[in-house]
Amino acid sequence: MTTSALTLPSRWRQFNALTKPRVIQLIVFCALIGMVLAVPGVPSWNDVGLAALACLGIWLVAGAAAAFNCIVEKQIDARMKRTAWRPTAKGELSDRDTLLFSFVLCLAGSVILYAWVNPLTMWLTFATFVGYAVIYTVILKPLTPQNIVIGGASGAMPPVLGWAAMTGDVGPEALILFLIIFLWTPPHFWALALYRVEDYRKSGLPMLPVTHGNEFTRLQILLYTWVLLAACLMPFIYRMSGWFYLVSAVILSLMFCLYAWNLWREYSDALARKTFRFSLIHLSLLFAALLIDHYL
């Protein structure tokens, strides 16, 4: 067996790591929920094929944005324990190789979306790429502690992309799903930033716990979870979901509020970590409840 054959799996793992697979899974899942909700009743085989192509295209462009992010933030990543393992931070992949990889993924995903889904989805997905990789990563993140609030618009786009893929337009239902993720993003990331505050301080990024302190950040998390609870009721109020979703949303959102309340009352790194992890569970189960409710 040749040396190149031996190193190929390792090389593949390095490029795969650049796409931030766990994040991409959540992005594609949220986009898929938007696709399913956009189709009344049981989807046809044509709908299933269209959704599969849309998921592939969105996955490729999202992976390209993640890889581009790794180039821009490689020096910051190298100073943070959470990200120091990334191939770009360790110098295992060159900027040229990473940029080429990002370009190929973005081009392939855009072609799939434009040719086999619809142009609107392609342009919205590309705008999301620019919003995350350029506006958020290059401009907002190092400039303002509100980076995750403003930049959260890019992260909230997946269900809008999914809706556009199946319908060719952006309906109010898609905007409601966008709003939920947009309001979910700050408490999710600030919980992480609380127990990783020293990492962010070393990196020089103006995250909220660094610029405004632990107590202020905890208060913001608490306030956002209550606003998020109200937003999570909107699918039921707009009649795009039924009682199963409503009960699920109330329980999940109240649990998130309880985590935020306890975090505000008495801080610990362990509780901040639990709050961060529950935020992932909250969003995943919330959208799963939407999916189940759609077929009840």
N, C-alpha and C positions, 0 to 999 in steps of 0.2 A: 504493500500500500504506500502511495506517495505521501510526501509531507503535506502537499496541498490538500489531499483528500483527508488527511488527519486534522487539518486546521479548519476545514470547511464548516463542520458543525459549530465549532467555537465562533467562527466568523459570523455565521448565521445568527447565533444567539446574541452577539453584540449588536447587529443591526436590528434584530427584533426588540431588544431592550430599548433602543432609541424611540420606538413607537409607543412606549409606555402602555403595554398590553392591558393592564387592569383598568386604566383610565379609558382606553379605547372601547373595552367591553361595555362599560357603563354608557358611553356615548352612543354606541350602536344600539344598545338595549333601549335607550330613551327614544332614539330615532325610530326604532321598530314599533314602539308603542304609538308614536304619532302616525305611522303607516297603518297600523291595525285600526285605530280609532277613526281614521279617515275613510275606511271602507265599511259601509253599512252591512250588517249581517256577516255570513260566512264568506271569506274571500274566495274568488275563483282561482284556478290554476294560473291564469294570466296575471292575476294580482300577486300571487305568491312569487312568480318569476320576476315580476317588476320589483317587488320588495327585496328579493334576494340581490338583484343587480344594484338597487339603491343602497342596500347595506354594504355591499362590497365597495362601491364608489365612495361612500361616506367614510368607511374604515380606512381606505387608502389615503384620502385627503387628510383625515384626522391624524393618521400616522405620520404623514409628511409634516404637518404642523408641529407635532411632538418632536420629531427629529430636528427640525429647524430650531425649535426652542432649546434643544440640547447644545447646539452650536453657540447660540447667543449667550447662554448661561453657563458655559463650561467652567469658567473661572469661579463663578459663584457656587456652582455645584461642587467643585473641588473643596470648598471651605465648609461645606455642610455635611454632617454625618449621614443625613437622610438621602443625599444624592451623590456622595463622593464615589460611589461604586459605578456610576454611569460610564460607559466606554469613552465618551468624549471628555469627561472630567479626568479620567485616568490616562488619557492620551493614547488609548488603544485604537481609536479611529481618528483619522485626520479630518480637518474641516472640509477638505475637497471631497473625500469619500462620503461624508455625512451629507453635505450639500447636494451632491449628485443623487444620493439615495432619496433625499427629501424631494428633489425635483422629479425624479422618476415616479415616485408614489403619487405626487400631486398631479402630474400629467396623466398618468394611467387612470386615476380616480375621476379626474375631470372629463376625460374622453368617455368613460363608461357612463357617467351621469348625463353628459350632453347628448350622446348618440343613442342610448338605450333607455334613458329615464325621461328627462325633459330639461331644456335649457335653464328654466327658472331654478331647479334644484341645483344644477351645476354652479350657477352664479351665486346663489345663496351659500353654498358650501365653500366656494372659493372666497367669498367675503368673510366667512367664518374663519378660514385659514389666515387671511390677512389680519382680521381682528385679534386673533389669538397670538399668532407668531410675530406680528409686527407691532400693532397698536398696543396690545397688552404687554408682551414680553420686552420689547425694545423701548417703548415710550412710558407707559403707565407704571409698570412694576417698579422701576428704579426711581420714579418721580414723586409718587404720592401714596400715603397710607390707605387711600381709597381705591387703590389699584384693583383689588379683588371685587369691589362693588361695581366699578365701571366696566372692568374687563370681564366681569361675570356674564355680560351679554353674549359673548362668544360661546361660553360654556352652556348657555341656556338655549342655544339654537337647535340641537339635535331633533326634538320633536317637531319643530317647524320644518326642518329639512325633510323629515319623514312624511309629514302632511303634504308638503309641496310635491314630493315624489309621486304620491298616489292621486292627487287631485289637480296638480298643475297650478295651484294658487295657495294663498295663505289665508285661512279662515280664522275667525275669532277663537275657535276651539284651540287652534295651534298657539295662538297668542296667550291663552290662559295657561297652557302647559309651559310656555316660555317664561311666564311670570313666576310660576311655582319654582322652577329651577333657578331663576335669577335671584329670588329672595332666599332660596336655600343655600346658595353658594357662600355668602359672607359668614354665617355662623359655622358652616362646615369648615372653611379654611381658617377662620380665626381660632377655632378650637385646636386645630393642628398647630397654629402659630404660637399659641400659649405655651404648650409644653416643648416647643422647638424654638423658643424665643432666643436662646443663646446662639443657635445656629444662624438665625436671621440677623442677629446683631453682628456676628462675625462677617456675614456676607455683605453687610452694608445696605441691605434692602430695607426700605422704610415701612415694614409691616406694622400694623396697628399696635400690637403689644410693645414694640420697640419704641415707637414715637409717642404713644399716649398712655402706655402702662398697662399692667395686668387688670386692674380694677375697671378701668374705662372699657377695655375690650370685652370683659365679662358682661358688663351692662349692655353693650351693643349686641352681643350674642343673644341675651335674654330678650331684648326688644325685637330683634329680627325674628326670633322663633314665634313670637305672638303674631307678628304681621304675616309670617309664613302660614300660620294656622288659618288665618282669615283667607289667604289666597288659595289654600288647599280645599276650601269649601266651594270655590267658584265652579268647578266642574259640575257639582250637584245643582247649584243655583242656576247655572246656565242650561241645565237639563241635558248635559252630555254624559251624565252618569246617574246611577240610581242609589238606592239605600245601602247596598253592600259597600260601595266605594265610600259613601258618607261616613258610615260607622268606622271603616278602616282608617279613613283620613283623620277623623277626630281622635281616635285612640293613638295613632302613630304621632300625630302632631302634639297632642297633650304630653306624650312621653318625651318628645323632644323638648318641649317647654319645661318639663320637670327636670330633665338633665341640665338645661340652661339655668334654671332657678337654683338648683343645688350648687352648680358651678359658681354662680354669682354670690351665693351666701357664704360658701366656704371652699376656697380653691385648693386643688391639689393637681399635680401633673397626672396622676392616675385617673382622676375624674375627667380632666380635659381630654385624655386619650380615649376614655370610654365615650365621651360626648362625640368626639370625632368619628369613632367607629359606628356609633348609633346613627349618626347623620347619614352614613352610607346605607345602613339598613332602612332608615326612614324613607329615603328616596326610592330605593329599589322596591320595597314592599308597597309604597304608595302607587307607583306606576304599575306594579303587578296587580294591585287591586283594581285599577282602571281597566286593565286588560281583562281580568275575570268578569268584572261588572259589565263589560261591553257585550259579553255573550250570555249573560243571565236573562 
